[in-house]
Amino acid sequence: MEQLHAEYARLHDQPPSTLTEDQRRSLTFYNGEMESHSAGEIPDTVPRDVANWIRNVFALEAFVRCQGRMPRENRRLPEGAISAVEKQRANSVRAQRRAFIAGRLSTYQARRLLCVPGFSFHPLEDVWQATRVAYADFTATQGGAPKLRSTDPSERALAGWAAKMRFAYRGGTLSADRVETLTGLDFWTWGAPSSRD
């Protein structure tokens, strides 16, 4: 985060006429955050939308610091298993991801959010890529594909993931990019074709 702040401190010193629209908007959020740090609270001079965004980022960071993880949103858990505060933080994270996808975040906002430990704009894709890497590492070190009947839970998890990918492939719900990526893995097979083929 120090690098990000140093970069925007230099940008702050440039004449406004030399800045892009995104840089000017980014500086609004940067300046608001810096004023909040120096004052110990968000000053009234900070525009309301900027103040709300800063407040949400600070609250998310406080949650992550306290809990050691990002807020969860799991509708399969029993009612009351997730606190109202955690739900609020999870809703805020979801809103930031939607804003990013829609192109409504300035560059500073996007980069500042990525400074929060564990934050990702594409968490499901990150998990998929991490599992793909773990699968490739397993086949490279073990010389074969992971087995569902293994006594090692991590091997069983990789085999289960591979089975889900094959099921999605047969169901036509696996993207062409993922099919190509998986086909290139060592010891990868798509299994027997389904009866519909």
C-alpha positions as CSV (number, residue, x, y, z in Angstrom):
1,M,0.0,0.0,0.0
2,E,2.9,2.3,0.6
3,Q,3.9,2.1,-3.0
4,L,0.3,2.9,-4.1
5,H,0.2,5.9,-1.8
6,A,3.6,7.1,-2.9
7,E,2.5,6.9,-6.6
8,Y,-0.7,8.9,-5.9
9,A,1.3,11.4,-3.8
10,R,3.4,12.2,-6.9
11,L,0.3,12.4,-9.0
12,H,-1.3,14.8,-6.5
13,D,1.6,17.2,-7.2
14,Q,1.0,17.3,-11.0
15,P,-1.1,20.1,-12.5
16,P,-4.7,18.9,-12.9
17,S,-4.7,19.8,-16.6
18,T,-2.1,17.1,-17.2
19,L,-4.3,14.3,-15.6
20,T,-6.8,12.0,-17.1
21,E,-10.3,11.8,-15.9
22,D,-9.6,8.5,-14.1
23,Q,-6.5,10.1,-12.4
24,R,-8.6,13.0,-11.2
25,R,-11.3,10.7,-9.8
26,S,-8.6,8.5,-8.3
27,L,-7.1,11.5,-6.6
28,T,-10.5,12.3,-5.0
29,F,-10.4,8.9,-3.2
30,Y,-6.7,9.1,-2.5
31,N,-7.0,12.6,-1.0
32,G,-10.1,11.6,1.0
33,E,-8.2,8.6,2.5
34,M,-5.1,10.7,3.3
35,E,-7.3,13.4,5.0
36,S,-9.0,10.7,7.0
37,H,-5.7,9.3,8.2
38,S,-4.3,12.7,9.2
39,A,-7.6,13.8,10.9
40,G,-8.3,10.4,12.6
41,E,-11.8,10.5,11.0
42,I,-13.3,11.2,7.7
43,P,-13.6,15.0,7.4
44,D,-16.9,16.6,6.3
45,T,-15.1,18.1,3.3
46,V,-14.8,14.7,1.7
47,P,-17.7,14.1,-0.7
48,R,-20.3,11.7,0.7
49,D,-19.8,8.9,-1.9
50,V,-16.1,9.0,-1.4
51,A,-16.5,9.1,2.4
52,N,-18.9,6.1,2.3
53,W,-16.4,4.1,0.1
54,I,-13.5,4.9,2.4
55,R,-15.6,4.0,5.5
56,N,-16.4,0.6,3.9
57,V,-12.7,-0.1,3.0
58,F,-11.6,0.7,6.5
59,A,-14.4,-1.5,7.9
60,L,-13.4,-4.4,5.6
61,E,-9.7,-4.0,6.7
62,A,-10.8,-4.0,10.4
63,F,-12.8,-7.2,9.8
64,V,-10.0,-9.0,8.1
65,R,-7.5,-7.9,10.8
66,C,-9.8,-9.1,13.5
67,Q,-11.0,-12.4,11.9
68,G,-7.9,-13.2,9.8
69,R,-10.1,-13.8,6.7
70,M,-12.5,-12.2,4.3
71,P,-16.1,-12.1,5.2
72,R,-18.2,-15.1,4.2
73,E,-21.5,-15.3,2.5
74,N,-22.8,-18.8,2.7
75,R,-26.5,-19.3,2.4
76,R,-26.2,-23.0,3.3
77,L,-25.2,-22.2,6.8
78,P,-28.0,-22.1,9.5
79,E,-29.7,-18.8,10.2
80,G,-27.6,-16.7,12.6
81,A,-24.3,-18.5,11.8
82,I,-23.0,-15.4,10.1
83,S,-23.3,-12.1,12.1
84,A,-25.0,-9.0,10.8
85,V,-21.7,-7.3,10.7
86,E,-20.1,-10.0,8.6
87,K,-23.1,-10.0,6.2
88,Q,-22.8,-6.2,5.9
89,R,-19.1,-6.6,5.0
90,A,-19.8,-9.4,2.5
91,N,-22.5,-7.2,0.8
92,S,-20.0,-4.4,0.6
93,V,-17.4,-6.7,-1.0
94,R,-20.0,-8.0,-3.5
95,A,-20.9,-4.4,-4.4
96,Q,-17.3,-3.5,-5.1
97,R,-16.9,-6.5,-7.3
98,R,-20.0,-5.6,-9.3
99,A,-18.8,-2.0,-9.6
100,F,-15.4,-3.2,-10.8
101,I,-17.0,-5.4,-13.5
102,A,-19.3,-2.6,-14.6
103,G,-16.2,-0.2,-14.9
104,R,-17.4,2.1,-12.2
105,L,-14.3,2.0,-10.0
106,S,-11.4,4.4,-10.5
107,T,-7.9,2.8,-10.8
108,Y,-7.1,3.9,-7.3
109,Q,-10.2,2.3,-5.8
110,A,-9.4,-1.0,-7.6
111,R,-5.8,-1.0,-6.6
112,R,-6.6,0.0,-3.0
113,L,-9.1,-2.8,-2.6
114,L,-6.4,-5.3,-3.8
115,C,-4.3,-4.1,-0.8
116,V,-6.8,-5.7,1.6
117,P,-5.4,-9.1,2.4
118,G,-7.5,-11.8,0.7
119,F,-9.5,-9.5,-1.5
120,S,-10.1,-10.5,-5.1
121,F,-12.3,-9.3,-7.8
122,H,-12.7,-12.8,-9.2
123,P,-12.5,-15.2,-6.2
124,L,-14.0,-18.2,-8.0
125,E,-11.6,-17.9,-10.9
126,D,-8.7,-17.5,-8.4
127,V,-9.8,-20.7,-6.7
128,W,-10.1,-22.6,-10.0
129,Q,-6.7,-21.5,-11.1
130,A,-5.1,-22.4,-7.8
131,T,-6.7,-25.9,-8.0
132,R,-5.5,-26.3,-11.5
133,V,-2.0,-25.4,-10.4
134,A,-2.3,-27.9,-7.5
135,Y,-3.5,-30.6,-9.9
136,A,-0.5,-29.9,-12.2
137,D,1.9,-30.0,-9.3
138,F,0.5,-33.2,-8.0
139,T,0.8,-35.0,-11.4
140,A,4.4,-33.6,-11.8
141,T,5.5,-35.0,-8.4
142,Q,3.4,-38.2,-8.3
143,G,3.6,-39.2,-11.9
144,G,-0.1,-39.8,-12.3
145,A,-3.6,-38.4,-11.7
146,P,-5.0,-38.1,-8.2
147,K,-7.3,-40.9,-7.0
148,L,-10.7,-40.5,-5.4
149,R,-10.0,-43.5,-3.1
150,S,-6.7,-42.1,-1.8
151,T,-6.1,-42.0,1.9
152,D,-4.8,-38.4,1.5
153,P,-7.6,-35.9,1.8
154,S,-5.8,-33.3,-0.5
155,E,-5.4,-36.0,-3.2
156,R,-9.1,-36.9,-2.9
157,A,-10.1,-33.2,-3.2
158,L,-8.1,-32.9,-6.4
159,A,-9.7,-36.0,-7.8
160,G,-13.1,-34.7,-6.9
161,W,-12.4,-31.4,-8.6
162,A,-11.3,-33.3,-11.7
163,A,-14.5,-35.3,-11.6
164,K,-16.6,-32.1,-11.4
165,M,-14.7,-30.6,-14.4
166,R,-15.4,-33.8,-16.4
167,F,-19.1,-33.6,-15.4
168,A,-19.3,-30.0,-16.5
169,Y,-17.6,-30.8,-19.8
170,R,-20.0,-33.6,-20.5
171,G,-22.9,-31.3,-19.6
172,G,-21.6,-28.6,-22.0
173,T,-21.1,-26.0,-19.2
174,L,-17.3,-25.9,-19.2
175,S,-15.9,-23.0,-21.1
176,A,-13.7,-23.6,-24.2
177,D,-10.8,-21.9,-22.5
178,R,-11.0,-24.3,-19.5
179,V,-11.4,-27.3,-21.8
180,E,-8.2,-26.3,-23.6
181,T,-6.4,-25.6,-20.3
182,L,-7.4,-29.0,-18.8
183,T,-6.7,-30.9,-22.0
184,G,-3.1,-29.6,-21.8
185,L,-2.5,-31.0,-18.3
186,D,-0.4,-34.1,-17.8
187,F,-2.3,-37.3,-17.2
188,W,-5.6,-35.5,-17.9
189,T,-8.4,-37.6,-19.5
190,W,-12.0,-36.7,-20.2
191,G,-13.1,-40.3,-19.4
192,A,-15.6,-42.3,-21.4
193,P,-18.1,-40.3,-23.5
194,S,-21.6,-40.0,-22.2
195,S,-24.4,-42.0,-23.8
196,R,-25.7,-38.8,-25.4
197,D,-22.6,-38.4,-27.5
